[in-house]
Amino acid sequence: MHSASAARSDSFDHQEPLSRQEMHQLTLFKWRYSLEALGFDAYEVDQLMFLTWLRATRRVHG
C-alpha cells in the first residue's frame, strides 16, 4: 500500500507537461511578481510589461 507522500509523488510523475500557452502565462506572472517584489507599483509594472511586449513582437527595436 502506498503512503500519502508516495501517492502525491506518483501524481506529479504522470502529469502532462505545460502547454505553450500555460508556459507563457506562467512567465508573465513570474515577471509581474518579480517587478512588484522589486518595488514597482502596478502602473509601472503595466508599463514595463507593455514595453516588453512591444519589443518581443518586434514593434520596437533597441
C-alpha positions in Angstrom: 0.0 0.0 0.0 1.3 3.5 -0.9 1.8 6.1 1.7 0.2 9.6 1.3 3.6 11.1 0.2 4.2 8.3 -2.3 0.7 8.9 -3.8 1.4 12.6 -4.1 4.7 11.9 -5.8 3.1 9.4 -8.2 0.5 12.0 -9.3 3.3 14.5 -10.2 5.1 11.9 -12.2 2.1 11.4 -14.5 1.1 15.0 -15.2 1.2 16.3 -18.7 3.9 19.0 -19.4 2.7 22.6 -19.5 1.3 23.8 -22.8 2.9 26.7 -24.7 0.1 29.0 -23.5 0.5 27.9 -19.9 4.2 28.5 -20.0 3.6 31.9 -21.5 1.1 32.8 -18.7 3.4 31.5 -16.0 6.3 33.6 -17.4 4.2 36.7 -17.4 3.1 36.0 -13.8 6.7 35.5 -12.8 7.8 38.8 -14.4 4.9 40.7 -12.8 5.6 39.2 -9.4 9.3 39.9 -9.7 8.8 43.5 -10.7 6.3 44.1 -7.9 8.8 42.5 -5.4 11.4 45.0 -6.6 9.1 47.8 -5.5 7.5 48.9 -8.8 3.9 49.9 -8.4 1.0 48.5 -10.5 1.2 51.3 -13.1 4.9 50.9 -13.6 4.6 47.1 -13.9 1.9 47.6 -16.6 4.2 50.0 -18.5 7.2 47.7 -18.3 5.1 44.7 -19.3 3.8 46.6 -22.3 7.3 47.7 -23.4 8.4 44.1 -23.1 5.5 43.0 -25.3 6.4 45.7 -27.9 10.0 44.5 -28.0 9.1 40.8 -28.1 6.7 41.4 -31.0 9.4 43.5 -32.8 7.3 46.6 -32.9 10.1 48.5 -31.1 13.8 47.8 -31.6 16.6 48.5 -29.3 
